[in-house]
């Protein structure tokens, strides 16, 4: 069961540039994963946890807001956030 969340250095830099509520939502999600496990938190509909396709196959994303997504990978019983990205309406 995944209960460890790591935020890559590149994602930490990106988090410093996003609105505070976005960074706080990611922190809340990470704490919930560590407390309850990834499988339980994936059931929460507000995060829209989904697997990615194409060149991002093997990665997953959660919605932090309408405009921001956090991209993560799962490796060796740990979850690592690799980026936090702004998504514009015309991108999806």
C-alpha positions in Angstrom: 0.0 0.0 0.0 1.3 3.4 -0.9 1.7 5.7 2.1 4.7 7.7 1.3 4.6 10.9 -0.8 7.7 12.6 -2.2 7.7 15.9 -4.0 10.5 16.2 -6.6 12.7 19.2 -6.5 11.4 20.4 -9.8 7.8 20.2 -8.5 8.8 22.1 -5.3 10.0 24.9 -7.5 6.8 25.0 -9.5 4.8 25.0 -6.2 6.4 28.2 -5.2 5.0 29.9 -8.3 1.3 28.7 -8.0 -1.4 30.3 -5.9 -1.3 29.4 -2.2 -4.6 27.5 -2.2 -3.2 25.2 -5.0 -0.1 24.3 -2.9 -2.3 23.8 0.1 -4.6 21.4 -1.7 -1.6 19.3 -2.8 -0.3 19.3 0.8 -3.8 18.2 2.0 -3.9 15.4 -0.6 -0.4 14.2 0.3 -1.3 14.0 4.0 -4.5 12.1 3.2 -2.6 9.6 1.1 -0.1 9.1 4.0 -3.0 8.7 6.5 -5.5 6.5 4.5 -3.5 5.1 1.5 -3.6 6.0 -2.2 -6.4 3.5 -3.0 -8.8 5.2 -0.6 -8.0 8.7 -1.7 -8.4 7.9 -5.3 -12.1 7.3 -4.6 -12.5 11.0 -3.6 -14.2 12.5 -6.7 -12.9 16.1 -6.2 -9.4 15.2 -7.1 -10.2 13.5 -10.4 -7.3 11.1 -10.1 -6.7 9.7 -13.6 -4.0 7.9 -15.6 -2.4 9.8 -18.4 -2.0 8.6 -22.0 0.4 9.1 -24.9 3.8 10.4 -24.1 2.7 10.6 -20.4 1.7 6.9 -20.2 2.7 5.5 -16.8 2.0 8.8 -15.0 -1.2 10.0 -13.2 -2.6 13.4 -12.5 -4.9 15.0 -9.9 -6.7 18.3 -10.2 -5.7 20.9 -7.7 -8.0 23.5 -9.3 -9.7 24.1 -12.6 -6.4 25.5 -13.9 -3.7 23.3 -12.1 -2.8 19.7 -12.3 -0.2 17.7 -10.3 1.5 14.9 -12.2 2.8 11.9 -10.2 4.4 8.5 -10.7 4.3 5.5 -8.5 7.6 3.7 -7.8 8.8 1.2 -5.2 5.8 1.7 -2.8 6.3 5.5 -2.9 4.4 8.2 -4.8 6.5 11.0 -6.4 5.1 14.2 -7.7 7.1 15.2 -10.7 5.4 18.4 -11.8 2.6 20.9 -11.1 1.3 22.4 -14.3 -1.1 25.1 -15.3 -3.7 23.8 -17.8 -5.5 26.2 -20.1 -9.0 25.5 -21.3 -7.9 25.2 -24.9 -5.4 22.4 -23.8 -8.1 19.9 -23.0 
